[in-house]
Amino acid sequence: MKLDAHQHFWRVAQAADYPWMSPDQPTLYRDFSPEELRPMLARHGIDGTVLVQASPTLAETQVLLRIAEATPFVKGVVGWCEFDDVAAPATIATLAGSPWLIGLRPMVQDIADDGWLLREPLRPAFEAMVEHDLVFDALVLPRHLTRLAELTRRHPALRVVVDHGAKPALRSGLLDEWRRDIAAVAKFEGTACKLSGLVTECGDDRSLERLRPVVEHLLDCFGAERLVWGSDWPVVNLAGGYDEWMASAQALLAHLAGTARDAIFGGNAQRIYLDGASE
């Protein structure tokens, strides 16, 4: 399958559940539904998507699971739960009972404590993730990468996907620490990385020349077998939109063999998210 491994839906009526959303950002402050995304997927020959949470609430995760059940192109949901809740293992077990739940994503980038990933009370939640064979989507920033590397050492069986390449500082071009730390994370074979969200980190210059060094470094670190492409729709509308990002990604990966490109644009996501439980 050709898969979009990272997209969202939401409704403005539930805006209180999305603390990052406001009327001051009209590009995103409206409803986004499967009906709007469907023609874009058809235009690019995409067979399915991974629907990812955007609200730190269990209520949104339940809504997304219902959307997945009713929407054939949604192949799985990366949801949310409170990892440092004493009831987290039981909550994770309950969520894992849904055939659509394939992973969980605490919104680490928005948590004030940069060391949150390594807090001892979270250990049972990560152990439950491993027990139920769920993917941990790591929504992190460059400053979290050293902790993420330590997390993978503590939980070597945990399957991790780094969202948006950990959001490197493409605007400033200050990438040395990111290069070092993302390479350290990539040393763990159970870790993959999403080729998504990069254009929204670029500012006004979304040129291939600006993107290429980051994409090449991610290829060097993870290889074509551990990169997965995602649109980050509708957030990508802040930076050119779905079609522009797809064209840029195809151009940046054009030098790879066809089998490698096929893996990044779908095969890897299918293996990591959809087939993982059977491996």
C-alpha angles and dihedrals in degrees: 000000000000105000139189100214098194129041138129142213127196144157125228089222085071094046092125087069091058106065092181093057124089140159087251087076102055093171089071103021097094139071119292117192142171090259091063095046097044098079092050091054090049092049091056098038093246114163101195149347144224108233111214130200120250100179128067092230136103088219092066092047090055090050091051092050090053090049090051091051090053099039117070096199093057103089099179147348131237102204139177140248136166102267096191093052112111087229093054096109091053091045091050091049090052094048091046088060088076113089088217097057108097103156149354132234124195107196095245094169089065097047113104095217107078089196094054094113091064099046110130095227088065094061095090091052092053090046088053090051089056093044092054094039095239125158117242107221105206110211094187141146125226091267090062097054098091089054091047090054090052090048091057089051091053093047107031092170093055113111108222131189116188110220120227094353087289089293101277117210096260093158094060097029090225096142108140097100091042090052091052097044099043088051089055091051091048092058089079108085093212091063125092132174136223119234091213141102094034098117092058088058092054102074114207095338108075093157123145088243091061094043099042100076091053094046091047091050091051089050090050091050103040103019122221090287094066102040121093126191121229133172099214085215128208093018087059087068086079089065111038101303138251099309095049094049092047090052092048093048092049091050093047091051098038092105092062124093115265093251091055092049091048089053094052093045095050120325095079094047091050091051096043101040109020106029098032096097091057096048 
